[in-house]
């Protein structure tokens, strides 16, 4: 069914994990106890979750014609994740350094590659017609092609697509017009509490979420280990 086929706008990168006892203070030293690489980016995590739920997630992303790009493609093939909307071009594949402390706390440092750029050439008419939901992450709204992406999301909306927006921790780096444009197109917004406060601006978060409900938009505010809250039809559901 079309509802089970989802376009995912998020970008593909390589996650490079480093296990440490504790992330060192500024100008101090520390030790790495283990390390490993894995195909990463929130888009690929979404695609795998959708697959586990019986659907198909089409990650939309450029990747570089380099070793890391090849590793990511091979990983997706092994995981039976579709590559229909993934295209190799000249340039570097981005990567993220993930420092994981013994208590599970994570610190991220990202080196951006070409995965942040968007063009509608990535999506064939066949895939476009076979999907009915699009998920967009804030990380995909940081480059100069973001305006083109918002325009394309508007086209999908006019085709009957449902738009889901996950703002991401770098929300304050997104151009305000771009951010507002995606928020206005969204049918479901899933920020954490800090991201929700940023979008709500001068409104209280609950007031903002309930106002979005009044125009048919659902909001899920993530609260880490405390779970989250669903705002739907003017009701707050823990």
SULSULRA-V400472 format. One record per pair of residues at least 4 apart in sequence whose C-alpha atoms are under 7 Angstrom apart, sorted by the first residue. I is the first residue (numbers start at 1). J is the second residue. If there is no record, write none. Layout:
i->[I | I]
j->[J | J]
//
This chain:
i->[2 | 2 | 2 | 3 | 3 | 3 | 4 | 4 | 5 | 5 | 5 | 5 | 5 | 5 | 5 | 6 | 6 | 6 | 6 | 6 | 6 | 6 | 7 | 7 | 7 | 7 | 7 | 7 | 7 | 7 | 8 | 8 | 8 | 8 | 8 | 8 | 8 | 8 | 9 | 9 | 9 | 9 | 9 | 9 | 9 | 10 | 10 | 10 | 10 | 10 | 10 | 10 | 11 | 11 | 11 | 11 | 11 | 11 | 11 | 12 | 12 | 12 | 12 | 12 | 12 | 12 | 13 | 13 | 13 | 13 | 13 | 13 | 14 | 14 | 14 | 14 | 14 | 14 | 14 | 14 | 15 | 15 | 15 | 15 | 15 | 15 | 15 | 15 | 16 | 16 | 16 | 16 | 16 | 16 | 17 | 17 | 17 | 17 | 17 | 17 | 18 | 18 | 18 | 18 | 18 | 18 | 18 | 19 | 19 | 19 | 19 | 19 | 19 | 19 | 20 | 20 | 20 | 20 | 20 | 20 | 20 | 21 | 21 | 22 | 22 | 23 | 24 | 24 | 24 | 39 | 39 | 40 | 41 | 42 | 43 | 43 | 44 | 44 | 45 | 46 | 47 | 47 | 47 | 47 | 48 | 49 | 50 | 50 | 50 | 50 | 51 | 51 | 51 | 58 | 58 | 59 | 59 | 60 | 60 | 60 | 61 | 61 | 61 | 61 | 62 | 62 | 62 | 62 | 62 | 62 | 63 | 63 | 63 | 63 | 63 | 63 | 63 | 64 | 64 | 64 | 64 | 64 | 64 | 64 | 64 | 65 | 65 | 65 | 65 | 65 | 66 | 66 | 67 | 68 | 68 | 69 | 69 | 70 | 71 | 72 | 73 | 74 | 75 | 76 | 76 | 77 | 85 | 85 | 86 | 87 | 91 | 92 | 92 | 93 | 93 | 93 | 94 | 94 | 94 | 94 | 94 | 95 | 95 | 95 | 96 | 96 | 96 | 96 | 97 | 97 | 97 | 98 | 98 | 98 | 98 | 99 | 99 | 99 | 100 | 100 | 100 | 100 | 101 | 101 | 116 | 116 | 117 | 117 | 118 | 118 | 123 | 123 | 124 | 125 | 126 | 127 | 132 | 132 | 132 | 133 | 133 | 133 | 134 | 134 | 134 | 134 | 135 | 135 | 135 | 136 | 136 | 136 | 137 | 137 | 137 | 137 | 138 | 138 | 138 | 138 | 138 | 139 | 139 | 141 | 141 | 142 | 142 | 142 | 145 | 146 | 147 | 147 | 148 | 149 | 150 | 150 | 150 | 151 | 152 | 153 | 154 | 154 | 155 | 156 | 156 | 157 | 157 | 162 | 163 | 163 | 163 | 163 | 164 | 164 | 164 | 164 | 165 | 165 | 165 | 165 | 166 | 166 | 166 | 167 | 167 | 167 | 169 | 171 | 174 | 174 | 175 | 176 | 177 | 178 | 179 | 180 | 181 | 182 | 187 | 187 | 188 | 188 | 188 | 189 | 189 | 189 | 190 | 190 | 190 | 190 | 191 | 191 | 191 | 191 | 191 | 192 | 192 | 192 | 192 | 193 | 193 | 193 | 193 | 194 | 195 | 196 | 196 | 197 | 197 | 200 | 200 | 200 | 203 | 203 | 204 | 205 | 206 | 207 | 208 | 209 | 209 | 209 | 210 | 210 | 210 | 212 | 212 | 212 | 213 | 213 | 213 | 213 | 213 | 213 | 214 | 218 | 218 | 219 | 219 | 219 | 220 | 220 | 220 | 220 | 221 | 221 | 221 | 222 | 222 | 222 | 223 | 223 | 228 | 229 | 229 | 229 | 230 | 230 | 230 | 231 | 231 | 231 | 232]
j->[130 | 131 | 132 | 131 | 132 | 133 | 55 | 56 | 55 | 56 | 57 | 130 | 131 | 132 | 133 | 56 | 57 | 58 | 131 | 132 | 133 | 134 | 57 | 58 | 59 | 60 | 131 | 133 | 134 | 135 | 43 | 57 | 58 | 59 | 60 | 134 | 135 | 136 | 43 | 59 | 60 | 135 | 136 | 137 | 140 | 42 | 43 | 60 | 136 | 137 | 139 | 140 | 41 | 43 | 60 | 61 | 115 | 116 | 140 | 40 | 41 | 43 | 44 | 61 | 63 | 115 | 39 | 40 | 41 | 93 | 94 | 95 | 37 | 38 | 39 | 40 | 68 | 94 | 95 | 96 | 37 | 38 | 39 | 40 | 95 | 96 | 97 | 98 | 36 | 37 | 38 | 96 | 97 | 98 | 35 | 36 | 37 | 97 | 98 | 99 | 32 | 34 | 35 | 36 | 98 | 99 | 100 | 32 | 33 | 34 | 35 | 99 | 100 | 101 | 31 | 32 | 33 | 99 | 100 | 101 | 102 | 101 | 102 | 101 | 102 | 101 | 28 | 29 | 30 | 72 | 75 | 44 | 45 | 46 | 47 | 59 | 48 | 59 | 49 | 50 | 51 | 57 | 58 | 59 | 52 | 53 | 54 | 55 | 56 | 57 | 55 | 56 | 57 | 82 | 85 | 85 | 86 | 85 | 86 | 122 | 85 | 86 | 87 | 115 | 86 | 87 | 88 | 89 | 114 | 115 | 69 | 87 | 88 | 89 | 93 | 114 | 115 | 69 | 88 | 89 | 90 | 91 | 92 | 93 | 114 | 69 | 88 | 89 | 90 | 91 | 70 | 92 | 71 | 72 | 93 | 73 | 93 | 74 | 75 | 76 | 77 | 78 | 79 | 80 | 81 | 81 | 122 | 123 | 122 | 122 | 114 | 113 | 114 | 113 | 114 | 115 | 111 | 112 | 113 | 114 | 115 | 110 | 111 | 112 | 108 | 109 | 110 | 111 | 108 | 109 | 110 | 106 | 107 | 108 | 109 | 106 | 107 | 108 | 104 | 105 | 106 | 107 | 105 | 106 | 140 | 143 | 143 | 145 | 145 | 149 | 127 | 128 | 128 | 129 | 130 | 131 | 160 | 161 | 162 | 161 | 162 | 163 | 161 | 162 | 163 | 164 | 163 | 164 | 165 | 164 | 165 | 166 | 165 | 166 | 167 | 168 | 166 | 167 | 168 | 170 | 171 | 168 | 170 | 146 | 174 | 146 | 173 | 174 | 149 | 150 | 151 | 178 | 152 | 153 | 154 | 181 | 182 | 155 | 156 | 157 | 158 | 185 | 159 | 160 | 161 | 161 | 162 | 187 | 185 | 186 | 187 | 188 | 186 | 187 | 188 | 189 | 186 | 188 | 189 | 190 | 189 | 190 | 191 | 171 | 191 | 195 | 195 | 195 | 178 | 179 | 179 | 180 | 181 | 182 | 183 | 184 | 185 | 186 | 217 | 218 | 217 | 218 | 219 | 218 | 219 | 220 | 219 | 220 | 221 | 222 | 195 | 196 | 220 | 221 | 222 | 196 | 221 | 222 | 223 | 197 | 221 | 222 | 223 | 198 | 199 | 200 | 205 | 201 | 205 | 204 | 205 | 208 | 207 | 208 | 208 | 209 | 210 | 211 | 212 | 213 | 219 | 231 | 214 | 231 | 234 | 216 | 217 | 218 | 217 | 218 | 231 | 232 | 233 | 234 | 234 | 231 | 232 | 230 | 231 | 232 | 228 | 229 | 230 | 231 | 228 | 229 | 230 | 227 | 228 | 229 | 227 | 228 | 238 | 236 | 237 | 238 | 236 | 237 | 238 | 235 | 236 | 237 | 236]
//
